[in-house]
Amino acid sequence: MRAVYWAIPLGILLLSGLAGAADGGAHEDGPSWALLGFHALNIGILGAILYRFAGPALRDLFAQRRTDIASQIEAAQARLSAAETELANLRQRIDGFNVEAADLIERVAETAASEKARTIERADAKSARILEDAKRVADSEIERARQVLRAEAAQLAVEIAGEILREQTSQDDDARLIREFTDEIGGSA
């Protein structure tokens, strides 16, 4: 029935075109209505035949085409939905990476600060040990130098005392000292 609706305007257009072309315009008094009616009848029969035999095939073709387009639209919408979901997941992962990166930077900064503090503590402790070792070595060297100086002073004192004794003692003093020494040894034995 639908084919009739579009066949009627098409038939009118064709009839109007045929009306002007009927008999090549040889009649002065107007178109030949018989010829025009004959052509209109031919067009009507052709339209009915097309409607009867091609109509179902065309309806099926257009219905199949509509179904194909609808399924393509549904598939495209499903892909779009999946892509939007994937995009949302990726954005969420990127946000997670940003948060993780910020946490990592914060932890690295904290680790660097604590490592700096430990390094400074180790350097301070090492410098204190070096200073203490240097002081101990210096004290040891000073004590050794004092001992060397005392030994040299004692040696010099003995030498000087020996010189003074040699110059000031006589043989009588030597004999008296020997006697006193032997008396002390004999008395203590």
Long-range contacts (C-beta under 8 A, 24 or more apart in sequence): 3-47, 3-50, 3-51, 3-55, 4-47, 4-51, 7-44, 7-47, 7-51, 10-47, 11-40, 11-43, 11-44, 11-47, 14-39, 14-40, 14-43, 15-39, 15-40, 15-43
